[in-house]
Amino acid sequence: MSTSVIEPGTRLAGRYRLEERISDSGGSSLWKAIDEILARAVAVRTFDPEFPRVGEAVTSARAASRLTDPRVTQVFDADDSGESAYVVSEWVAGETLEQMLAKAPLEPGRAATLLYEAAEAISAAHAAGLAHLCLSPRDLVWTTGGTVKLLGVATDAVLRDRYSDEPAAEDVRGLGRMLYAALTAHWPGDEDGSGLPAAPAGDDGVPQAPRQVQAGISHAIDAIVCRCLGIGAAEPITEPAELAKALRGVPRTPLPLFAGLGTAAPSPRPAAPKRPATPSTAATTQPHQPPVQDPTRPAQPQDARGPGRRGRGAHAQHGQHAQQHAQPAPSGQVPPPRGRYDTPPPAPPGNATTVAAHARKPANRALLGIAAAALTVIVGLGAWALSGGGSDGDKGAAGKKTDQGQKSQPPKPATVKLKIQDASATQSPADQHPDGTSRKNPSAVIDGDPGTVWETQTYTSEQFGNYLKALGVTLTLGTPAKVSTIKVSCPVSGGTLQVRIGSSRAPGAMKAIGEQSCSRGELTFAANPAVQGQYVLVWFTRLPAGLKGKLNEISVNGTAG
């Protein structure tokens, strides 16, 4: 079946229904499709029968399917045995780096974080013998779910017929170009790599350093870019893992929860004509007329947003009283109607001004007399209360102030997130065969970045191939504390995770407070009562189903001292 005759609605393998053609070039097409068995959106690439590298593309996709790094697009299916070949991978929704940079360059800390994630993902691919070879800002996506995804590992090189004798160095250059673009919103590579403006270059054709193009870039991150791209005489970076390590050492800003990282200011909007402060078009108060309260509704309390924010209820009453007190009605004019609970007596008929003027004097004298009597009673009651009057059970404010014998309980120490000073790999060897790979990145569990992962090597059994008894990470708190809860983010399922607390780093000297099985999420271990110590050990005593231990983030809560 030719790519040209595949139309929306076509089903592949009896389950993948093609919905929308996203792109069509080079003898292959990318589709948004629906996996009807699992009821989810997927990306499907189909190939023209004349495409010369169909078998190679399917083989590379199958190799990419074995990658487990969550930042690499997952491949679900690949087949070339039928009438039409196809590759099925996860559908990634979000914003590409190129789309972000169409707005503005990224803040340097965020650019460093984003490319650190990409370098870690490429490093994992190279560890599995795979490369990308044609990295561009279109291949890095900040998803709507708040994660980093790298597209096209292993497969794009085949589709674009790219090969390299130094794949690691080539991918480092690609990552360096992407970091240059993230910092400056200019592309220092070939024109077909990105639609961004070309990076300014010197007479020798070498791109200018990022600091020469964009202000606010630190020397440290500028030097990393230059080492990746061969700008200047500094020693080049040739391995993705080396680049990730360098980026780990510069200030990085946590990524936001959702796509859209540009620093451009919002587009200016034309100023609206000045009008009285009203929150919506529903308010119908006229600018020079006191608003009228609906007589059928009780008066509403004043809107907490303040007198400048008027709604249909509270704002109208407040605005009315403000105007009535500031501008009394002139003689001979009837004041505007008030709220239901503040309604004046009806205006007398006839000569209202004369009648009101004569009736006001005796009424005022009577009111003054009542007010004086009420004031006398209030003063007397206040003096009686201050002199100790009333029963012993009186719970008034005065009683509380004069009760000198009452003392409040001292406040309990607040439970807070404790500062973690260090993280190091810890293991219990069974046969003098320590796992050196576990020491690679233990700080990943305390760097505040859920995208970084500490992981072990892959073993032959859940019992570490009988080489170890347990393997994990020990956290050193800044000061000794009473630890109450430990939260562990575990990106794998199965196995057994144990937590220990103690004043010594030795696992045998620590107190075990619980064991749980991982379930691809956050686990909470509670110490009840709290356990005093400065060291927290989180380790696998049995490996998950994938025979590899992994941890994302660990936080410790308790009280200092």
C-alpha positions as CSV (number, residue, x, y, z in Angstrom):
1,M,0.0,0.0,0.0
2,S,1.5,3.4,-1.0
3,T,1.7,6.3,1.4
4,S,-0.1,8.4,-1.2
5,V,-3.2,6.3,-1.0
6,I,-3.4,6.0,2.8
7,E,-6.2,8.3,3.9
8,P,-7.7,9.3,7.3
9,G,-9.7,6.4,8.6
10,T,-7.3,3.7,7.4
11,R,-6.6,1.0,10.0
12,L,-3.2,-0.6,10.4
13,A,-2.8,-4.0,12.1
14,G,-6.5,-3.9,12.8
15,R,-6.1,-1.4,15.7
16,Y,-4.4,1.8,14.7
17,R,-6.9,4.2,13.0
18,L,-5.2,7.1,11.2
19,E,-6.9,10.4,12.1
20,E,-4.8,13.3,10.8
21,R,-1.7,13.6,8.6
22,I,0.8,15.7,10.4
23,S,3.6,15.8,7.9
24,D,4.6,14.1,4.6
25,S,8.2,14.2,3.4
26,G,11.1,12.0,2.3
27,G,9.0,8.9,1.5
28,S,7.3,8.7,4.9
29,S,4.3,10.3,6.6
30,L,3.6,11.1,10.3
31,W,0.0,10.6,11.5
32,K,-2.0,11.3,14.6
33,A,-3.9,8.0,15.2
34,I,-6.0,6.2,17.7
35,D,-5.0,2.8,19.2
36,E,-8.6,1.4,19.3
37,I,-7.6,-1.5,21.6
38,L,-6.1,0.8,24.3
39,A,-8.2,3.8,23.5
40,R,-5.4,6.3,23.4
41,A,-3.8,8.7,20.9
42,V,-0.6,7.5,19.2
43,A,1.8,8.7,16.6
44,V,2.1,6.5,13.5
45,R,4.7,6.8,10.8
46,T,4.0,5.1,7.5
47,F,6.3,4.5,4.6
48,D,6.1,4.5,0.8
49,P,7.0,1.1,-0.7
50,E,9.7,2.8,-2.6
51,F,11.3,4.2,0.5
52,P,14.8,2.7,0.4
53,R,15.4,2.3,4.1
54,V,12.2,0.8,5.4
55,G,13.8,-2.2,7.0
56,E,16.5,-0.1,8.6
57,A,13.9,2.4,10.0
58,V,11.8,-0.4,11.6
59,T,14.9,-2.0,13.0
60,S,16.0,1.3,14.6
61,A,12.5,1.8,16.0
62,R,12.6,-1.6,17.6
63,A,16.0,-0.8,19.2
64,A,14.6,2.5,20.5
65,S,11.7,0.7,22.0
66,R,14.1,-0.8,24.6
67,L,15.0,2.6,25.9
68,T,13.5,3.2,29.4
69,D,14.5,6.8,30.0
70,P,11.1,8.7,30.4
71,R,12.5,11.7,28.5
72,V,12.8,9.7,25.3
73,T,9.7,9.2,23.2
74,Q,8.5,5.6,23.7
75,V,8.1,3.3,20.7
76,F,5.1,0.9,21.1
77,D,5.1,-1.1,17.8
78,A,7.1,-1.4,14.6
79,D,6.4,-3.8,11.7
80,D,7.4,-4.2,8.0
81,S,6.1,-7.7,7.4
82,G,2.8,-6.7,5.9
83,E,1.7,-4.7,2.9
84,S,2.6,-1.4,4.6
85,A,5.3,-0.8,7.1
86,Y,4.7,1.4,10.1
87,V,6.2,2.6,13.4
88,V,3.9,3.4,16.4
89,S,5.1,5.7,19.2
90,E,3.6,7.8,22.0
91,W,1.7,10.9,21.0
92,V,3.6,13.9,22.6
93,A,1.5,17.0,23.1
94,G,3.2,20.2,24.1
95,E,5.4,23.0,22.8
96,T,8.7,22.5,21.0
97,L,11.8,24.4,21.9
98,E,11.5,26.2,18.5
99,Q,7.9,27.3,19.3
100,M,9.0,28.6,22.7
101,L,11.9,30.6,21.1
102,A,9.6,32.2,18.6
103,K,8.4,34.3,21.5
104,A,11.7,35.2,23.2
105,P,15.0,33.6,24.4
106,L,14.7,31.5,27.6
107,E,15.9,32.7,30.9
108,P,19.4,31.1,31.2
109,G,18.5,29.0,34.2
110,R,15.6,27.4,32.4
111,A,17.6,26.9,29.3
112,A,20.2,25.1,31.3
113,T,17.6,22.9,33.0
114,L,15.9,22.0,29.7
115,L,19.1,21.1,27.9
116,Y,20.4,19.2,31.0
117,E,17.3,17.0,30.7
118,A,18.0,16.5,27.0
119,A,21.7,15.7,27.6
120,E,20.7,13.1,30.2
121,A,18.3,11.5,27.7
122,I,20.9,11.4,24.9
123,S,23.4,10.0,27.4
124,A,21.0,7.2,28.2
125,A,20.5,6.5,24.5
126,H,24.3,6.3,23.9
127,A,24.7,4.0,26.8
128,A,22.3,1.7,24.9
129,G,24.2,2.1,21.6
130,L,21.8,4.5,20.0
131,A,22.2,8.1,18.7
132,H,20.2,10.9,17.3
133,L,22.6,12.7,14.9
134,C,20.2,15.4,13.7
135,L,19.1,17.3,16.9
136,S,17.2,20.5,16.4
137,P,14.9,22.7,18.5
138,R,12.0,20.9,16.8
139,D,13.0,17.6,18.6
140,L,12.8,18.9,22.2
141,V,9.3,19.2,23.6
142,W,8.0,20.6,26.9
143,T,4.8,18.6,27.3
144,T,1.5,19.7,28.5
145,G,2.0,17.3,31.4
146,G,5.1,19.2,32.5
147,T,7.8,16.8,31.3
148,V,10.7,16.9,28.8
149,K,10.4,14.7,25.7
150,L,13.1,14.1,23.1
151,L,11.8,13.0,19.7
152,G,13.4,10.9,17.0
153,V,16.2,9.0,18.9
154,A,17.6,6.4,16.5
155,T,14.8,6.8,13.9
156,D,15.4,10.3,12.6
157,A,18.9,9.5,11.5
158,V,17.6,6.7,9.3
159,L,14.8,8.8,7.9
160,R,17.2,11.6,7.0
161,D,20.0,9.3,5.9
162,R,22.5,10.6,8.5
163,Y,25.6,8.7,9.6
164,S,28.6,9.7,11.7
165,D,31.9,8.1,12.7
166,E,31.7,10.1,16.0
167,P,28.0,9.9,17.0
168,A,28.7,11.0,20.6
169,A,30.5,14.2,19.5
170,E,27.9,14.8,16.8
171,D,25.1,14.7,19.4
172,V,27.0,17.0,21.7
173,R,27.2,19.5,18.9
174,G,23.5,19.2,18.4
175,L,22.8,19.7,22.1
176,G,25.2,22.7,22.0
177,R,23.3,24.3,19.1
178,M,20.0,23.8,20.9
179,L,21.4,25.4,24.1
180,Y,22.8,28.3,22.0
181,A,19.3,28.7,20.5
182,A,17.6,28.5,23.9
183,L,19.8,31.3,25.2
184,T,19.7,33.6,22.2
185,A,16.7,32.6,20.0
186,H,19.2,32.3,17.1
187,W,20.1,29.0,15.4
188,P,23.9,28.4,14.8
189,G,23.4,25.4,12.5
190,D,22.2,24.7,8.9
191,E,19.2,26.5,7.6
192,D,17.1,23.3,7.4
193,G,17.7,22.6,11.1
194,S,15.4,25.4,12.3
195,G,13.3,28.3,11.2
196,L,14.9,30.6,13.8
197,P,17.0,33.5,12.7
198,A,20.6,32.5,11.9
199,A,23.2,33.1,14.6
200,P,25.5,36.1,13.8
201,A,29.0,34.9,12.8
202,G,32.4,36.4,12.4
203,D,34.5,36.6,9.3
204,D,35.6,33.0,9.7
205,G,32.0,31.8,9.7
206,V,32.1,30.7,13.3
207,P,29.1,31.8,15.3
208,Q,29.6,34.5,17.9
209,A,29.6,33.4,21.5
210,P,26.1,33.6,23.1
211,R,27.2,36.4,25.5
212,Q,28.0,38.5,22.4
213,V,24.4,38.0,21.1
214,Q,22.3,38.1,24.2
215,A,22.8,40.0,27.5
216,G,22.5,38.3,30.9
217,I,24.2,35.0,30.1
218,S,26.8,33.9,32.7
219,H,30.4,33.1,31.8
220,A,29.9,29.5,33.0
221,I,27.0,28.6,30.6
222,D,28.6,30.6,27.8
223,A,31.8,28.5,28.2
224,I,29.8,25.3,28.0
225,V,28.2,26.3,24.7
226,C,31.5,27.3,23.2
227,R,33.1,24.0,24.2
228,C,30.3,22.1,22.5
229,L,30.5,24.1,19.3
230,G,34.3,24.6,19.1
231,I,34.1,28.3,19.6
232,G,37.4,29.4,21.0
233,A,40.4,27.4,22.2
234,A,38.9,25.7,25.2
235,E,38.9,21.9,25.4
236,P,35.8,20.6,23.6
237,I,33.1,18.5,25.2
238,T,32.7,15.2,23.2
239,E,30.3,13.0,25.4
240,P,26.7,13.7,26.3
241,A,27.3,12.5,29.8
242,E,30.1,15.1,30.1
243,L,27.8,17.8,28.9
244,A,25.1,16.8,31.4
245,K,27.7,16.9,34.2
246,A,28.8,20.4,33.1
247,L,25.2,21.7,33.1
248,R,24.6,20.1,36.5
249,G,27.2,22.5,37.8
250,V,25.6,25.8,36.7
251,P,22.6,27.5,38.3
252,R,19.4,26.0,37.0
253,T,15.9,27.2,37.4
254,P,13.0,24.7,37.9
255,L,10.8,24.3,34.9
256,P,7.1,25.4,35.2
257,L,4.3,22.9,35.4
258,F,3.0,23.6,31.9
259,A,4.4,24.3,28.5
260,G,5.5,27.8,27.6
261,L,8.8,29.0,28.9
262,G,9.4,32.2,26.9
263,T,10.4,35.3,28.8
264,A,8.7,37.7,26.4
265,A,6.3,40.2,28.0
266,P,2.6,39.9,27.3
267,S,1.5,41.7,24.1
268,P,0.5,45.3,25.0
269,R,-3.3,45.8,24.9
270,P,-4.9,49.2,24.0
271,A,-5.9,51.1,27.0
272,A,-9.6,50.9,27.8
273,P,-11.5,54.2,28.1
274,K,-11.8,55.3,31.8
275,R,-15.0,54.4,33.4
276,P,-16.3,53.9,37.0
277,A,-14.8,50.8,38.6
278,T,-17.1,47.8,37.8
279,P,-16.0,44.2,37.7
280,S,-18.1,43.1,34.7
281,T,-20.6,44.3,32.1
282,A,-23.4,43.0,34.3
283,A,-23.1,46.1,36.5
284,T,-25.4,48.8,35.3
285,T,-24.5,51.6,37.6
286,Q,-24.3,55.0,35.8
287,P,-21.2,57.1,36.5
288,H,-23.0,60.2,37.9
289,Q,-26.0,58.6,39.5
290,P,-26.1,56.9,42.9
291,P,-26.8,53.2,42.4
292,V,-30.1,51.9,43.6
293,Q,-30.4,48.9,45.9
294,D,-33.0,46.3,44.8
295,P,-35.8,46.8,47.4
296,T,-36.7,43.2,47.3
297,R,-33.3,41.9,48.5
298,P,-31.6,42.3,51.9
299,A,-28.5,44.5,51.9
300,Q,-25.4,42.5,51.2
301,P,-22.1,42.8,53.2
302,Q,-19.4,44.9,51.6
303,D,-17.4,43.1,49.0
304,A,-14.1,42.1,50.4
305,R,-12.4,43.3,47.3
306,G,-12.9,46.9,48.5
307,P,-15.0,49.9,47.5
308,G,-13.3,50.2,44.2
309,R,-14.6,46.8,43.0
310,R,-18.4,47.0,42.7
311,G,-20.6,44.1,42.0
312,R,-24.4,43.9,41.5
313,G,-25.1,43.7,45.2
314,A,-22.6,44.9,47.8
315,H,-20.8,47.3,45.6
316,A,-24.1,49.2,44.8
317,Q,-25.1,49.6,48.4
318,H,-21.6,50.7,49.5
319,G,-21.3,53.2,46.7
320,Q,-24.8,54.6,47.6
321,H,-24.0,55.2,51.2
322,A,-20.6,56.7,50.4
323,Q,-22.2,59.3,48.1
324,Q,-25.1,60.0,50.6
325,H,-22.6,60.7,53.5
326,A,-20.3,62.8,51.3
327,Q,-23.1,64.8,49.5
328,P,-26.2,65.3,51.6
329,A,-29.3,66.0,49.6
330,P,-30.0,69.7,49.4
331,S,-33.1,71.2,51.0
332,G,-36.2,70.6,49.0
333,Q,-34.9,67.4,47.3
334,V,-35.9,63.9,48.3
335,P,-32.9,61.6,48.9
336,P,-32.6,58.6,46.6
337,P,-34.1,55.4,48.0
338,R,-32.0,53.2,50.3
339,G,-31.7,49.5,50.9
340,R,-34.5,47.4,52.5
341,Y,-33.1,47.7,56.0
342,D,-32.3,51.4,55.8
343,T,-35.5,52.8,54.3
344,P,-36.4,56.4,55.3
345,P,-40.0,57.3,56.1
346,P,-42.0,58.3,53.1
347,A,-42.0,61.9,52.1
348,P,-45.0,63.8,53.4
349,P,-47.4,65.2,50.8
350,G,-47.9,68.9,50.0
351,N,-45.3,71.4,51.2
352,A,-42.8,68.8,52.2
353,T,-40.0,71.2,53.0
354,T,-42.0,73.3,55.5
355,V,-43.5,70.3,57.3
356,A,-40.2,68.5,57.5
357,A,-38.5,71.6,58.9
358,H,-41.0,72.1,61.8
359,A,-41.3,68.3,62.6
360,R,-37.5,67.8,62.7
361,K,-36.9,69.9,65.9
362,P,-39.0,67.9,68.5
363,A,-38.0,64.6,66.9
364,N,-34.3,65.6,67.2
365,R,-34.7,66.5,70.9
366,A,-36.3,63.1,71.7
367,L,-33.6,61.2,69.9
368,L,-30.9,63.1,71.8
369,G,-32.5,62.2,75.1
370,I,-32.7,58.5,74.2
371,A,-29.0,58.5,73.0
372,A,-27.9,60.2,76.3
373,A,-29.7,57.6,78.3
374,A,-28.2,54.7,76.3
375,L,-24.7,56.2,76.7
376,T,-25.2,56.3,80.5
377,V,-26.2,52.6,80.6
378,I,-23.2,51.6,78.4
379,V,-20.7,53.5,80.6
380,G,-22.1,52.0,83.7
381,L,-21.9,48.4,82.4
382,G,-18.3,49.0,81.3
383,A,-17.3,50.2,84.7
384,W,-19.0,47.3,86.4
385,A,-17.2,44.8,84.2
386,L,-13.8,46.4,84.7
387,S,-14.3,46.3,88.5
388,G,-14.6,42.5,88.5
389,G,-18.4,42.3,88.4
390,G,-20.1,39.2,86.9
391,S,-19.9,35.5,87.6
392,D,-16.7,33.4,87.7
393,G,-17.8,31.7,84.5
394,D,-17.7,35.0,82.5
395,K,-15.6,34.3,79.4
396,G,-15.5,37.9,78.2
397,A,-12.4,39.6,76.9
398,A,-12.0,41.6,80.2
399,G,-12.0,38.4,82.2
400,K,-9.3,37.0,80.0
401,K,-7.1,40.1,80.4
402,T,-7.4,40.3,84.2
403,D,-6.8,36.6,84.8
404,Q,-3.1,36.8,85.6
405,G,-3.0,33.2,86.8
406,Q,-3.9,31.7,83.4
407,K,-0.9,30.6,81.3
408,S,-1.1,29.3,77.7
409,Q,0.5,26.0,76.7
410,P,3.9,26.3,75.0
411,P,3.6,25.9,71.2
412,K,4.6,22.5,69.8
413,P,7.5,22.5,67.4
414,A,6.4,22.8,63.8
415,T,7.0,19.9,61.5
416,V,8.9,21.2,58.5
417,K,10.7,20.0,55.4
418,L,14.2,19.3,56.7
419,K,17.3,20.4,54.8
420,I,19.3,17.6,53.2
421,Q,23.0,18.2,53.0
422,D,24.2,15.3,51.0
423,A,23.1,12.0,49.2
424,S,25.4,9.0,48.7
425,A,24.9,5.5,47.4
426,T,24.8,2.7,50.0
427,Q,24.8,-1.0,49.5
428,S,25.1,-4.2,51.5
429,P,27.3,-6.6,49.4
430,A,26.6,-10.4,49.7
431,D,29.7,-11.7,48.0
432,Q,32.3,-8.8,47.8
433,H,30.8,-7.6,44.4
434,P,29.9,-4.0,45.0
435,D,27.8,-2.2,42.3
436,G,29.9,0.8,41.2
437,T,27.2,2.1,38.9
438,S,25.0,3.1,41.8
439,R,27.5,5.9,42.7
440,K,26.9,7.7,39.5
441,N,24.1,10.1,40.4
442,P,22.8,9.8,44.0
443,S,22.3,13.6,44.2
444,A,19.4,13.2,41.7
445,V,17.1,12.3,44.6
446,I,17.6,15.7,46.3
447,D,18.1,18.1,43.3
448,G,14.4,19.1,43.3
449,D,14.1,18.0,39.7
450,P,11.7,15.0,39.2
451,G,13.1,14.4,35.7
452,T,16.4,13.3,37.1
453,V,16.7,9.7,38.2
454,W,19.2,7.7,40.3
455,E,19.3,4.1,39.1
456,T,21.2,0.9,39.5
457,Q,22.5,-1.4,36.8
458,T,20.2,-4.2,35.6
459,Y,20.6,-7.4,37.5
460,T,19.7,-11.0,36.6
461,S,17.2,-11.5,39.5
462,E,15.2,-9.6,42.0
463,Q,17.8,-10.5,44.6
464,F,20.6,-8.5,42.8
465,G,21.9,-11.7,41.2
466,N,23.0,-12.8,44.7
467,Y,25.7,-10.1,44.6
468,L,24.0,-7.7,47.0
469,K,21.5,-7.9,49.9
470,A,20.3,-4.3,49.5
471,L,21.1,-1.1,47.5
472,G,20.0,2.5,47.9
473,V,20.8,6.0,48.9
474,T,21.7,7.5,52.3
475,L,20.7,11.1,53.0
476,T,22.7,13.3,55.4
477,L,20.5,16.0,57.1
478,G,22.0,19.4,57.8
479,T,21.6,18.9,61.6
480,P,20.2,16.1,63.8
481,A,16.4,16.1,63.9
482,K,13.3,14.2,64.9
483,V,12.2,12.6,61.6
484,S,8.5,12.0,61.3
485,T,7.8,11.3,57.5
486,I,9.8,10.5,54.4
487,K,8.4,10.8,51.0
488,V,9.9,8.8,48.2
489,S,9.1,9.2,44.5
490,C,9.7,5.9,42.7
491,P,9.3,5.6,38.9
492,V,9.1,1.8,38.8
493,S,6.7,-0.8,40.1
494,G,7.2,-3.8,42.3
495,G,10.2,-4.7,44.5
496,T,10.6,-3.7,48.1
497,L,11.7,-0.3,49.4
498,Q,12.9,0.0,53.0
499,V,13.5,3.2,55.0
500,R,15.9,3.5,58.0
501,I,16.8,6.4,60.3
502,G,19.7,6.7,62.7
503,S,22.5,8.8,64.1
504,S,25.1,6.7,62.4
505,R,25.7,6.1,58.7
506,A,26.0,2.3,59.3
507,P,22.8,0.6,58.1
508,G,22.9,-1.9,61.0
509,A,22.9,1.0,63.5
510,M,19.7,2.5,62.0
511,K,16.1,1.9,62.9
512,A,13.9,0.5,60.2
513,I,10.6,2.3,60.2
514,G,8.8,0.6,57.3
515,E,8.8,-1.3,53.9
516,Q,6.6,-0.7,50.9
517,S,6.3,-1.9,47.3
518,C,6.9,0.7,44.6
519,S,3.9,1.7,42.5
520,R,5.2,4.3,40.0
521,G,4.4,7.2,42.3
522,E,5.1,8.8,45.7
523,L,5.4,6.6,48.8
524,T,5.1,8.0,52.3
525,F,6.9,6.3,55.2
526,A,5.8,7.5,58.7
527,A,7.8,7.2,61.9
528,N,5.4,7.2,64.8
529,P,6.7,8.3,67.2
530,A,9.4,10.4,65.4
531,V,12.9,9.0,65.3
532,Q,15.9,11.0,66.3
533,G,18.8,10.9,63.8
534,Q,20.9,12.7,61.1
535,Y,20.9,10.0,58.5
536,V,18.0,8.5,56.4
537,L,18.6,5.4,54.3
538,V,16.2,4.6,51.5
539,W,17.2,1.3,49.8
540,F,15.8,-1.6,47.8
541,T,15.9,-5.0,49.6
542,R,14.3,-6.6,46.5
543,L,14.4,-5.2,43.0
544,P,11.3,-4.2,40.9
545,A,10.1,-6.3,38.0
546,G,12.5,-4.6,35.6
547,L,15.4,-5.8,37.7
548,K,16.7,-2.2,38.1
549,G,16.2,0.1,41.0
550,K,15.2,3.7,40.3
551,L,14.4,6.7,42.5
552,N,13.4,10.2,41.6
553,E,13.0,12.6,44.6
554,I,13.2,12.1,48.4
555,S,12.1,14.6,51.0
556,V,12.3,14.4,54.8
557,N,9.9,16.1,57.3
558,G,10.3,16.5,61.0
559,T,11.4,18.9,63.7
560,A,14.9,20.2,64.3
561,G,16.8,19.2,67.5
